[in-house]
Amino acid sequence: MVKLYDGSFTFNFHWDQVAQAFWCRYPNPYSNHVLSEDVVWREVGGDGKLYSKRLLTKTNRVPEWGKRFFNSRSICIVEESVVDPAGKTIVTYTRNIGFSKVMTVHERCVYVQNEDRTTVDRKAWIASSVFGFSRAIEAFSLDRFRKNIAKTNKGFEYVLGVTFGGGGAQKVVEPSNALPLLDKTKLKETAKKATELAKSKASPLVAAACTNNKQNN
């Protein structure tokens, strides 16, 4: 049996802004569970789309009953993405490559322009093949996934607000347990470095996005 998550969230920011900030979502005050992120591969295809593959490492806290199945405190996740500047869409495919014999989580996200805002439609499929415990593992994982997605949306909204100001920034509240290094100056520096990296990989793509962003502001 497979558990399905199906939800959407709207950011009060233009798609061009979301496309730029997408590469510097971490760190943020809501992402303490994200330990690292690395670009494995990136290129601009003949169709003008930006293709990327990244490896993320996240914490993997489990309840006492789950420790018999999970013996590590971290898990590796592969994120593949396609950014289409012409169609104004970002599509991501994410899957775990650790503990796949115990549980698999496959996620697909589509970020689309929604007038002057951006909506992400998110679907996830969670499955376990552990005999006698599959339903418990799937139910626990779905509940954990829902909670993490709420943090993911708040974290991205925080980064967007700090980077561009206005929009959703007015309703973003920094949690009391935010790490000291996650201040506004640090996030702006991270956003700048991410944009410079993207320019070196796909200057036409980012240049167009930056031009549209200036016109919108």
N, CA, C and O of each residue as an XYZ file, in Angstrom:
868
protein
N       0.843     -1.200      0.000
C       0.000      0.000      0.000
C       0.879      1.252      0.000
O       1.887      1.306      0.704
N       0.503      2.233     -0.774
C       1.280      3.465     -0.896
C       0.492      4.644     -0.326
O      -0.691      4.810     -0.621
N       1.154      5.455      0.488
C       0.543      6.660      1.025
C       0.817      7.812      0.068
O       1.928      7.953     -0.442
N      -0.193      8.629     -0.172
C      -0.067      9.744     -1.108
C      -0.249     11.079     -0.397
O      -1.171     11.262      0.398
N       0.654     12.004     -0.706
C       0.511     13.383     -0.242
C       0.248     14.251     -1.464
O       0.935     14.129     -2.478
N      -0.735     15.118     -1.368
C      -1.084     15.997     -2.489
C      -1.454     17.359     -1.920
O      -2.461     17.494     -1.225
N      -0.648     18.360     -2.212
C      -0.928     19.681     -1.663
C      -0.311     20.782     -2.509
O       0.474     20.516     -3.419
N      -0.672     22.011     -2.203
C      -0.140     23.160     -2.935
C       0.069     24.319     -1.976
O      -0.514     24.369     -0.893
N       0.915     25.249     -2.399
C       1.212     26.431     -1.582
C       1.540     27.570     -2.534
O       2.180     27.363     -3.565
N       1.098     28.774     -2.185
C       1.348     29.936     -3.044
C       2.254     30.939     -2.344
O       1.991     31.353     -1.215
N       3.323     31.320     -3.033
C       4.254     32.329     -2.535
C       3.878     33.681     -3.142
O       3.579     33.763     -4.333
N       3.892     34.725     -2.341
C       3.540     36.056     -2.824
C       4.739     36.735     -3.485
O       5.081     37.872     -3.162
N       5.362     36.028     -4.401
C       6.517     36.544     -5.125
C       6.420     36.116     -6.577
O       5.852     35.072     -6.896
N       6.989     36.950     -7.464
C       6.982     36.635     -8.884
C       7.771     35.351     -9.150
O       8.660     34.983     -8.382
N       7.435     34.689    -10.234
C       8.125     33.448    -10.591
C       9.621     33.681    -10.786
O      10.425     32.836    -10.393
N      10.014     34.811    -11.385
C      11.423     35.116    -11.613
C      12.186     35.179    -10.292
O      13.332     34.739    -10.206
N      11.541     35.726     -9.270
C      12.173     35.820     -7.955
C      12.312     34.428     -7.331
O      13.342     34.098     -6.743
N      11.267     33.629     -7.468
C      11.303     32.268     -6.933
C      12.389     31.452     -7.626
O      13.089     30.668     -6.984
N      12.528     31.640     -8.946
C      13.531     30.893     -9.701
C      14.948     31.241     -9.256
O      15.823     30.376     -9.233
N      15.173     32.499     -8.905
C      16.488     32.906     -8.431
C      16.767     32.384     -7.024
O      17.842     31.851     -6.749
N      15.779     32.545     -6.132
C      15.971     32.150     -4.736
C      15.945     30.637     -4.539
O      16.361     30.134     -3.495
N      15.460     29.922     -5.540
C      15.357     28.464     -5.436
C      16.704     27.835     -5.101
O      16.762     26.830     -4.392
N      17.797     28.427     -5.614
C      19.129     27.841     -5.422
C      19.750     28.186     -4.083
O      20.814     27.667     -3.748
N      19.112     29.047     -3.313
C      19.672     29.391     -1.990
C      18.599     29.249     -0.903
O      18.498     30.071      0.008
N      17.811     28.190     -1.026
C      16.783     27.927     -0.015
C      17.401     27.597      1.346
O      16.806     27.865      2.389
N      18.574     27.026      1.322
C      19.258     26.646      2.552
C      20.580     27.397      2.644
O      21.256     27.604      1.636
N      20.955     27.813      3.887
C      20.237     27.580      5.133
C      19.130     28.614      5.356
O      19.118     29.674      4.731
N      18.217     28.288      6.247
C      17.210     29.222      6.717
C      16.775     28.762      8.103
O      17.039     27.619      8.477
N      16.121     29.617      8.867
C      15.773     29.280     10.252
C      14.897     28.050     10.431
O      14.794     27.519     11.536
N      14.261     27.590      9.350
C      13.362     26.443      9.456
C      13.985     25.154      8.922
O      13.321     24.118      8.871
N      15.247     25.213      8.527
C      15.863     24.054      7.863
C      16.985     23.429      8.681
O      17.988     22.985      8.121
N      16.826     23.393      9.989
C      17.868     22.799     10.820
C      18.096     21.331     10.494
O      19.151     20.783     10.811
N      17.114     20.689      9.863
C      17.243     19.262      9.541
C      18.045     19.027      8.262
O      18.387     17.888      7.944
N      18.345     20.099      7.529
C      19.141     19.972      6.302
C      20.611     20.181      6.657
O      21.005     21.270      7.073
N      21.411     19.146      6.493
C      22.812     19.198      6.892
C      23.731     19.712      5.794
O      24.670     20.458      6.070
N      23.470     19.321      4.553
C      24.345     19.735      3.455
C      23.616     19.640      2.121
O      22.595     18.962      2.003
N      24.160     20.334      1.112
C      23.640     20.255     -0.249
C      24.810     20.443     -1.216
O      25.638     21.335     -1.032
N      24.871     19.608     -2.235
C      25.958     19.660     -3.203
C      25.406     19.483     -4.607
O      24.507     18.675     -4.837
N      25.960     20.253     -5.551
C      25.573     20.119     -6.951
C      26.385     18.986     -7.564
O      27.614     19.043     -7.586
N      25.708     17.962     -8.059
C      26.362     16.829     -8.690
C      26.582     17.087    -10.173
O      27.608     16.710    -10.739
N      25.599     17.736    -10.791
C      25.641     17.948    -12.242
C      24.681     19.062    -12.616
O      23.600     19.179    -12.039
N      25.083     19.891    -13.596
C      24.217     20.987    -14.039
C      24.603     21.389    -15.450
O      25.786     21.499    -15.771
N      23.590     21.610    -16.303
C      23.865     22.067    -17.656
C      22.610     22.685    -18.269
O      21.487     22.420    -17.841
N      22.840     23.514    -19.279
C      21.735     24.101    -20.024
C      21.541     23.269    -21.272
O      22.472     23.109    -22.061
N      20.338     22.732    -21.463
C      20.059     21.881    -22.611
C      19.831     22.681    -23.882
O      19.718     23.906    -23.850
N      19.767     21.976    -24.990
C      19.518     22.629    -26.267
C      18.163     23.304    -26.323
O      17.928     24.165    -27.171
N      17.266     22.917    -25.418
C      15.936     23.514    -25.368
C      15.893     24.777    -24.507
O      14.832     25.370    -24.312
N      17.065     25.183    -23.992
C      17.123     26.398    -23.186
C      16.753     26.205    -21.732
O      16.685     27.174    -20.976
N      16.513     24.964    -21.329
C      16.147     24.673    -19.947
C      17.402     24.345    -19.130
O      18.378     23.812    -19.657
N      17.356     24.672    -17.841
C      18.466     24.395    -16.943
C      18.200     23.090    -16.194
O      17.234     22.981    -15.438
N      19.072     22.099    -16.414
C      18.926     20.787    -15.785
C      19.964     20.651    -14.672
O      21.142     20.944    -14.873
N      19.519     20.206    -13.504
C      20.425     20.060    -12.368
C      20.143     18.785    -11.583
O      19.018     18.287    -11.546
N      21.189     18.280    -10.963
C      21.048     17.162    -10.024
C      21.850     17.526     -8.782
O      23.030     17.869     -8.863
N      21.185     17.443     -7.627
C      21.853     17.807     -6.374
C      21.689     16.686     -5.353
O      20.738     15.906     -5.401
N      22.635     16.631     -4.440
C      22.600     15.654     -3.353
C      22.452     16.404     -2.040
O      23.266     17.266     -1.707
N      21.402     16.066     -1.296
C      21.158     16.688      0.004
C      21.259     15.646      1.103
O      20.885     14.488      0.914
N      21.765     16.064      2.248
C      21.834     15.202      3.428
C      20.982     15.821      4.526
O      21.147     16.991      4.869
N      20.081     15.032      5.065
C      19.177     15.529      6.100
C      19.219     14.624      7.323
O      19.597     13.456      7.234
N      18.823     15.179      8.470
C      18.760     14.386      9.689
C      17.627     13.382      9.575
O      16.701     13.552      8.782
N      17.717     12.339     10.377
C      16.743     11.259     10.275
C      16.334     10.773     11.657
O      16.563      9.618     12.018
N      15.728     11.670     12.420
C      15.285     11.290     13.766
C      14.079     10.352     13.677
O      13.140     10.602     12.921
N      14.118      9.286     14.447
C      13.039      8.297     14.421
C      12.601      7.972     15.846
O      13.372      8.151     16.788
N      11.369      7.495     16.006
C      10.902      7.098     17.338
C      11.606      5.823     17.782
O      12.289      5.178     16.986
N      11.443      5.463     19.031
C      12.125      4.287     19.584
C      11.805      3.023     18.794
O      12.691      2.208     18.537
N      10.533      2.858     18.407
C      10.157      1.624     17.716
C      10.789      1.536     16.328
O      10.914      0.451     15.762
N      11.186      2.691     15.787
C      11.743      2.686     14.445
C      13.244      2.450     14.400
O      13.803      2.260     13.320
N      13.904      2.457     15.550
C      15.351      2.312     15.574
C      15.808      0.918     15.154
O      16.977      0.720     14.824
N      14.903     -0.037     15.164
C      15.260     -1.380     14.711
C      15.398     -1.426     13.189
O      15.990     -2.355     12.640
N      14.841     -0.404     12.508
C      14.906     -0.355     11.048
C      15.899      0.698     10.548
O      16.525      0.521      9.503
N      16.037      1.800     11.304
C      16.920      2.894     10.896
C      18.083      2.989     11.878
O      17.870      3.245     13.063
N      19.285      2.790     11.411
C      20.445      2.826     12.297
C      21.369      3.994     12.002
O      22.545      3.966     12.366
N      20.847      5.016     11.347
C      21.655      6.185     11.024
C      20.871      7.448     11.359
O      19.641      7.456     11.313
N      21.592      8.512     11.695
C      20.945      9.773     12.035
C      20.813     10.707     10.839
O      20.304     11.820     10.974
N      21.257     10.275      9.697
C      21.141     11.107      8.501
C      20.759     10.248      7.303
O      20.936      9.030      7.309
N      20.236     10.906      6.283
C      19.802     10.199      5.082
C      20.130     11.053      3.863
O      20.039     12.279      3.918
N      20.508     10.412      2.772
C      20.858     11.120      1.534
C      19.662     11.151      0.587
O      18.927     10.174      0.444
N      19.495     12.292     -0.044
C      18.365     12.504     -0.951
C      18.867     13.105     -2.262
O      19.706     14.006     -2.257
N      18.357     12.611     -3.370
C      18.704     13.137     -4.686
C      17.583     14.041     -5.176
O      16.413     13.660     -5.157
N      17.949     15.242     -5.615
C      16.979     16.184     -6.164
C      17.359     16.499     -7.608
O      18.448     17.013     -7.863
N      16.481     16.199     -8.541
C      16.680     16.542     -9.942
C      15.676     17.629    -10.301
O      14.509     17.553     -9.919
N      16.129     18.635    -11.033
C      15.250     19.759    -11.341
C      15.412     20.218    -12.783
O      16.463     20.055    -13.402
N      14.332     20.797    -13.292
C      14.318     21.360    -14.639
C      13.689     22.745    -14.544
O      12.528     22.883    -14.156
N      14.461     23.767    -14.901
C      13.960     25.139    -14.882
C      13.712     25.585    -16.318
O      14.622     25.578    -17.148
N      12.480     25.969    -16.600
C      12.089     26.401    -17.941
C      11.765     27.892    -17.904
O      10.655     28.260    -17.521
N      12.706     28.768    -18.293
C      12.460     30.210    -18.219
C      11.405     30.685    -19.202
O      10.727     31.680    -18.946
N      11.255     29.989    -20.325
C      10.265     30.391    -21.321
C       8.856     30.055    -20.837
O       7.954     30.890    -20.916
N       8.669     28.847    -20.343
C       7.362     28.432    -19.846
C       7.108     28.839    -18.422
O       6.005     28.657    -17.906
N       8.144     29.405    -17.761
C       8.073     29.827    -16.357
C       7.584     28.688    -15.456
O       6.572     28.804    -14.765
N       8.326     27.605    -15.489
C       8.046     26.478    -14.603
C       9.351     25.941    -14.027
O      10.407     26.016    -14.656
N       9.253     25.405    -12.832
C      10.347     24.675    -12.206
C       9.764     23.333    -11.784
O       8.792     23.283    -11.029
N      10.347     22.265    -12.262
C       9.873     20.926    -11.900
C      11.005     20.204    -11.171
O      12.133     20.151    -11.660
N      10.696     19.653    -10.007
C      11.705     18.920     -9.247
C      11.227     17.495     -8.974
O      10.044     17.247     -8.743
N      12.178     16.576     -9.008
C      11.923     15.176     -8.665
C      12.902     14.801     -7.553
O      14.116     14.921     -7.717
N      12.369     14.353     -6.435
C      13.207     14.047     -5.278
C      12.941     12.630     -4.796
O      11.798     12.173     -4.772
N      14.012     11.938     -4.411
C      13.866     10.572     -3.891
C      14.991     10.280     -2.911
O      16.089     10.825     -3.025
N      14.706      9.423     -1.960
C      15.744      9.017     -1.009
C      16.558      7.877     -1.592
O      16.017      6.989     -2.252
N      17.874      7.905     -1.346
C      18.738      6.820     -1.800
C      19.319      6.068     -0.608
O      20.157      5.181     -0.767
N      18.864      6.432      0.579
C      19.240      5.717      1.788
C      18.006      5.067      2.383
O      16.915      5.633      2.308
N      18.156      3.895      2.972
C      17.045      3.167      3.595
C      15.926      2.835      2.622
O      14.775      2.675      3.029
N      16.254      2.730      1.349
C      15.226      2.447      0.360
C      14.595      1.070      0.536
O      13.481      0.840      0.066
N      15.294      0.146      1.209
C      14.715     -1.176      1.454
C      13.667     -1.126      2.565
O      12.820     -2.012      2.689
N      13.749     -0.068      3.365
C      12.780      0.095      4.455
C      11.623      0.982      4.021
O      10.462      0.705      4.320
N      11.964      2.057      3.309
C      10.936      3.026      2.918
C      11.428      3.833      1.724
O      12.615      4.141      1.625
N      10.515      4.175      0.818
C      10.854      5.052     -0.310
C       9.897      6.235     -0.315
O       8.697      6.096     -0.082
N      10.463      7.395     -0.585
C       9.664      8.612     -0.708
C      10.040      9.274     -2.026
O      11.171      9.727     -2.201
N       9.096      9.326     -2.943
C       9.291      9.984     -4.229
C       8.399     11.222     -4.268
O       7.193     11.144     -4.034
N       9.007     12.350     -4.564
C       8.276     13.620     -4.546
C       8.425     14.346     -5.880
O       9.499     14.351     -6.482
N       7.347     14.950     -6.325
C       7.361     15.756     -7.548
C       6.729     17.111     -7.242
O       5.608     17.188     -6.741
N       7.470     18.180     -7.552
C       6.979     19.529     -7.317
C       6.989     20.311     -8.624
O       7.914     20.184     -9.427
N       5.968     21.109     -8.828
C       5.892     21.955    -10.015
C       5.590     23.381     -9.559
O       4.529     23.653     -8.998
N       6.536     24.286     -9.807
C       6.362     25.697     -9.491
C       5.902     26.409    -10.759
O       6.584     26.357    -11.783
N       4.756     27.068    -10.696
C       4.213     27.746    -11.874
C       3.831     29.184    -11.530
O       3.523     29.510    -10.384
N       3.861     30.029    -12.556
C       3.464     31.411    -12.375
C       1.960     31.478    -12.172
O       1.195     30.833    -12.890
N       1.546     32.260    -11.192
C       0.133     32.423    -10.869
C      -0.141     33.921    -10.759
O      -0.156     34.487     -9.666
N      -0.359     34.553    -11.920
C      -0.457     36.012    -12.026
C       0.851     36.619    -11.523
O       1.897     36.370    -12.123
N       0.833     37.403    -10.447
C       2.076     37.987     -9.950
C       2.622     37.185     -8.767
O       3.476     37.668     -8.023
N       2.128     35.971     -8.601
C       2.599     35.098     -7.528
C       3.085     33.773     -8.123
O       3.070     33.585     -9.340
N       3.513     32.867     -7.254
C       4.000     31.563     -7.713
C       3.391     30.467     -6.855
O       3.434     30.535     -5.626
N       2.828     29.462     -7.502
C       2.207     28.342     -6.799
C       3.016     27.076     -7.042
O       3.431     26.796     -8.167
N       3.236     26.314     -5.974
C       3.911     25.029     -6.096
C       2.900     23.921     -5.811
O       2.257     23.901     -4.761
N       2.775     23.014     -6.752
C       1.930     21.834     -6.581
C       2.857     20.673     -6.227
O       3.792     20.371     -6.968
N       2.596     20.035     -5.107
C       3.500     19.019     -4.587
C       2.773     17.685     -4.401
O       1.701     17.625     -3.798
N       3.367     16.636     -4.924
C       2.851     15.285     -4.747
C       3.984     14.390     -4.251
O       5.132     14.531     -4.671
N       3.643     13.474     -3.356
C       4.643     12.548     -2.832
C       4.023     11.175     -2.653
O       2.864     11.041     -2.259
N       4.819     10.161     -2.950
C       4.391      8.775     -2.804
C       5.303      8.093     -1.802
O       6.518      8.036     -1.993
N       4.715      7.577     -0.736
C       5.482      6.970      0.351
C       5.113      5.494      0.458
O       3.936      5.149      0.565
N       6.115      4.632      0.430
C       5.850      3.192      0.471
C       6.899      2.463      1.303
O       8.060      2.870      1.358
N       6.474      1.384      1.946
C       7.366      0.534      2.717
C       7.031     -0.921      2.430
O       5.867     -1.287      2.264
N       8.074     -1.743      2.373
C       7.865     -3.169      2.109
C       8.265     -4.041      3.288
O       8.444     -5.250      3.140
N       8.404     -3.427      4.464
C       8.777     -4.182      5.662
C       7.571     -4.983      6.147
O       6.554     -4.413      6.543
N       7.692     -6.279      6.113
C       6.568     -7.151      6.467
C       6.127     -6.910      7.908
O       6.937     -6.927      8.834
N       4.824     -6.685      8.074
C       4.250     -6.500      9.401
C       4.335     -5.085      9.937
O       3.634     -4.746     10.891
N       5.185     -4.245      9.339
C       5.355     -2.876      9.836
C       5.139     -1.824      8.749
O       5.265     -0.628      9.012
N       4.819     -2.258      7.542
C       4.735     -1.315      6.429
C       3.714     -0.203      6.671
O       3.991      0.961      6.383
N       2.542     -0.549      7.196
C       1.521      0.468      7.421
C       1.946      1.472      8.479
O       1.701      2.670      8.336
N       2.577      0.993      9.531
C       3.037      1.878     10.602
C       4.123      2.814     10.093
O       4.122      4.005     10.405
N       5.040      2.278      9.317
C       6.132      3.086      8.772
C       5.592      4.119      7.801
O       6.016      5.275      7.828
N       4.664      3.721      6.946
C       4.087      4.647      5.969
C       3.294      5.755      6.654
O       3.387      6.918      6.261
N       2.516      5.402      7.675
C       1.713      6.395      8.394
C       2.617      7.393      9.111
O       2.377      8.600      9.071
N       3.655      6.881      9.765
C       4.597      7.753     10.467
C       5.307      8.677      9.480
O       5.467      9.870      9.737
N       5.727      8.116      8.354
C       6.467      8.887      7.359
C       5.603      9.966      6.726
O       6.086     11.068      6.462
N       4.331      9.665      6.479
C       3.422     10.656      5.897
C       3.218     11.821      6.860
O       3.212     12.981      6.448
N       3.052     11.508      8.139
C       2.876     12.559      9.144
C       4.137     13.408      9.244
O       4.051     14.634      9.324
N       5.296     12.777      9.240
C       6.570     13.501      9.286
C       6.730     14.363      8.036
O       7.211     15.494      8.115
N       6.331     13.832      6.891
C       6.451     14.562      5.631
C       5.605     15.836      5.670
O       6.073     16.904      5.275
N       4.357     15.726      6.146
C       3.472     16.891      6.231
C       4.101     17.992      7.087
O       4.072     19.165      6.717
N       4.663     17.611      8.220
C       5.277     18.589      9.121
C       6.498     19.233      8.473
O       6.706     20.440      8.596
N       7.303     18.429      7.786
C       8.497     18.969      7.136
C       8.149     19.916      5.991
O       8.855     20.897      5.756
N       7.056     19.623      5.276
C       6.648     20.484      4.165
C       6.223     21.849      4.682
O       6.498     22.869      4.050
N       5.559     21.871      5.821
C       5.167     23.152      6.415
C       6.415     23.986      6.709
O       6.425     25.194      6.475
N       7.465     23.345      7.220
C       8.723     24.044      7.487
C       9.403     24.459      6.185
O       9.985     25.540      6.094
N       9.323     23.587      5.180
C       9.932     23.888      3.884
C       9.332     25.149      3.278
O      10.060     26.015      2.794
N       8.014     25.254      3.302
C       7.338     26.428      2.747
C       7.676     27.694      3.527
O       7.928     28.744      2.935
N       7.681     27.594      4.845
C       8.009     28.757      5.674
C       9.458     29.187      5.456
O       9.765     30.378      5.400
N      10.343     28.191      5.335
C      11.747     28.503      5.129
C      11.999     29.199      3.808
O      12.748     30.175      3.749
N      11.378     28.704      2.742
C      11.555     29.305      1.427
C      10.945     30.705      1.408
O      11.494     31.627      0.804
N       9.818     30.846      2.068
C       9.164     32.147      2.146
C      10.052     33.136      2.889
O      10.122     34.312      2.533
N      10.719     32.656      3.909
C      11.648     33.504      4.677
C      12.797     33.981      3.788
O      13.134     35.166      3.785
N      13.396     33.057      3.036
C      14.504     33.401      2.139
C      14.049     34.407      1.086
O      14.768     35.364      0.796
N      12.878     34.204      0.518
C      12.338     35.130     -0.480
C      12.129     36.513      0.120
O      12.459     37.523     -0.502
N      11.585     36.555      1.320
C      11.322     37.834      1.971
C      12.598     38.596      2.278
O      12.660     39.810      2.087
N      13.617     37.888      2.754
C      14.879     38.532      3.086
C      15.607     38.984      1.825
O      16.219     40.052      1.799
N      15.536     38.173      0.794
C      16.258     38.469     -0.446
C      15.635     39.615     -1.229
O      16.344     40.496     -1.714
N      14.312     39.608     -1.354
C      13.647     40.590     -2.206
C      12.820     41.621     -1.449
O      12.489     42.673     -1.996
N      12.481     41.326     -0.185
C      11.662     42.242      0.579
C      10.229     42.246      0.085
O       9.929     41.701     -0.977
N       9.334     42.867      0.863
C       7.936     42.952      0.443
C       7.301     41.590      0.320
O       7.830     40.604      0.834
N       6.160     41.524     -0.364
C       5.463     40.259     -0.589
C       5.259     39.495      0.689
O       4.764     40.033      1.679
N       5.646     38.230      0.664
C       5.464     37.364      1.816
C       6.340     37.717      2.982
O       6.150     37.172      4.069
N       7.318     38.627      2.801
C       8.225     38.971      3.886
C       7.475     39.567      5.065
O       7.910     39.437      6.210
N       6.344     40.224      4.792
C       5.603     40.871      5.856
C       4.994     39.875      6.824
O       4.745     40.218      7.979
N       4.751     38.671      6.390
C       4.114     37.695      7.266
C       5.075     36.591      7.702
O       4.661     35.613      8.323
N       6.370     36.751      7.373
C       7.358     35.763      7.774
C       7.852     36.086      9.168
O       8.308     37.201      9.424
N       7.769     35.128     10.067
C       8.224     35.308     11.433
C       9.364     34.346     11.699
O       9.222     33.140     11.499
N      10.486     34.866     12.146
C      11.640     34.027     12.416
C      11.398     33.247     13.705
O      11.048     33.856     14.715
N      11.570     31.931     13.712
C      11.342     31.132     14.901
C      12.356     31.447     15.990
O      13.462     31.905     15.704
N      11.974     31.198     17.247
C      12.845     31.534     18.373
C      14.106     30.701     18.418
O      15.089     31.111     19.036
N      14.107     29.526     17.771
C      15.275     28.648     17.806
C      16.160     28.826     16.586
O      16.952     27.938     16.274
N      16.048     29.958     15.882
C      16.858     30.195     14.687
C      18.331     30.220     15.052
O      18.707     30.778     16.082
N      19.166     29.620     14.217
C      20.591     29.604     14.463
C      21.167     30.997     14.252
O      20.690     31.722     13.379
N      22.189     31.401     15.031
C      22.772     32.732     14.922
C      23.274     33.063     13.521
O      23.165     34.214     13.098
N      23.821     32.093     12.784
C      24.411     32.380     11.485
C      23.368     32.637     10.406
O      23.702     33.072      9.304
N      22.110     32.370     10.723
C      21.072     32.543      9.717
C      20.458     33.936      9.808
O      19.245     34.075      9.964
N      21.300     34.968      9.709
C      20.778     36.318      9.750
C      20.534     36.833      8.335
O      20.861     36.168      7.352
N      19.961     38.013      8.252
C      19.592     38.536      6.941
C      20.809     38.787      6.060
O      20.778     38.529      4.857
N      21.877     39.291      6.664
C      23.075     39.561      5.872
C      23.625     38.283      5.276
O      24.017     38.255      4.109
N      23.657     37.218      6.074
C      24.161     35.931      5.605
C      23.315     35.401      4.456
O      23.852     34.895      3.470
N      22.008     35.512      4.576
C      21.120     35.015      3.528
C      21.277     35.809      2.240
O      21.230     35.243      1.148
N      21.462     37.114      2.365
C      21.656     37.931      1.174
C      22.962     37.563      0.474
O      23.029     37.521     -0.754
N      24.009     37.294      1.280
C      25.290     36.885      0.695
C      25.152     35.548     -0.010
O      25.712     35.344     -1.088
N      24.396     34.626      0.607
C      24.173     33.318     -0.004
C      23.408     33.449     -1.313
O      23.721     32.775     -2.295
N      22.404     34.322     -1.320
C      21.618     34.540     -2.531
C      22.488     35.115     -3.645
O      22.356     34.731     -4.807
N      23.385     36.047     -3.279
C      24.262     36.659     -4.267
C      25.206     35.629     -4.871
O      25.412     35.604     -6.084
N      25.788     34.765     -4.009
C      26.707     33.742     -4.492
C      25.989     32.741     -5.386
O      26.529     32.296     -6.398
N      24.761     32.390     -5.000
C      23.993     31.428     -5.802
C      23.678     32.009     -7.182
O      23.732     31.304     -8.189
N      23.349     33.299     -7.216
C      23.043     33.933     -8.492
C      24.270     33.991     -9.384
O      24.180     33.771    -10.592
N      25.433     34.294     -8.777
C      26.674     34.345     -9.544
C      27.013     32.974    -10.112
O      27.466     32.862    -11.251
N      26.790     31.920     -9.305
C      27.052     30.566     -9.774
C      26.132     30.210    -10.935
O      26.564     29.625    -11.928
N      24.863     30.571    -10.797
C      23.903     30.273    -11.859
C      24.271     31.010    -13.142
O      24.121     30.475    -14.240
N      24.755     32.243    -12.993
C      25.151     33.014    -14.168
C      26.313     32.340    -14.899
O      26.355     32.310    -16.129
N      27.255     31.800    -14.119
C      28.403     31.150    -14.746
C      27.999     29.887    -15.488
O      28.652     29.485    -16.450
N      26.908     29.260    -15.030
C      26.431     28.035    -15.662
C      25.442     28.307    -16.784
O      25.400     27.596    -17.788
N      24.651     29.347    -16.590
C      23.603     29.625    -17.587
C      23.308     31.111    -17.617
O      22.231     31.542    -17.204
N      24.253     31.895    -18.099
C      24.120     33.347    -18.093
C      22.883     33.849    -18.810
O      22.238     34.767    -18.303
N      22.506     33.297    -19.977
C      21.292     33.804    -20.644
C      20.054     33.612    -19.789
O      19.178     34.477    -19.750
N      19.980     32.478    -19.103
C      18.815     32.165    -18.277
C      18.680     33.149    -17.129
O      17.606     33.709    -16.908
N      19.770     33.360    -16.398
C      19.707     34.228    -15.227
C      19.574     35.684    -15.628
O      18.862     36.449    -14.976
N      20.256     36.073    -16.697
C      20.181     37.456    -17.153
C      18.745     37.834    -17.480
O      18.289     38.925    -17.137
N      18.031     36.926    -18.146
C      16.630     37.182    -18.496
C      15.782     37.311    -17.243
O      14.909     38.174    -17.150
N      16.054     36.431    -16.273
C      15.288     36.464    -15.026
C      15.531     37.761    -14.277
O      14.595     38.355    -13.741
N      16.804     38.215    -14.234
C      17.141     39.445    -13.528
C      16.480     40.646    -14.188
O      16.016     41.557    -13.502
N      16.435     40.653    -15.525
C      15.813     41.760    -16.258
C      14.328     41.844    -15.950
O      13.792     42.923    -15.698
N      13.664     40.676    -15.973
C      12.227     40.641    -15.671
C      11.957     41.089    -14.243
O      10.967     41.766    -13.966
N      12.863     40.695    -13.329
C      12.687     41.052    -11.922
C      12.755     42.553    -11.728
O      11.976     43.112    -10.958
N      13.702     43.233    -12.435
C      13.825     44.679    -12.314
C      12.593     45.377    -12.844
O      12.162     46.394    -12.300
N      12.020     44.822    -13.923
C      10.831     45.415    -14.504
C       9.636     45.296    -13.577
O       8.772     46.172    -13.540
N       9.599     44.185    -12.818
C       8.472     43.961    -11.916
C       8.541     44.834    -10.666
O       7.511     45.176    -10.084
N       9.778     45.199    -10.247
C       9.939     45.982     -9.000
C       9.709     47.472     -9.249
O       9.803     48.274     -8.320
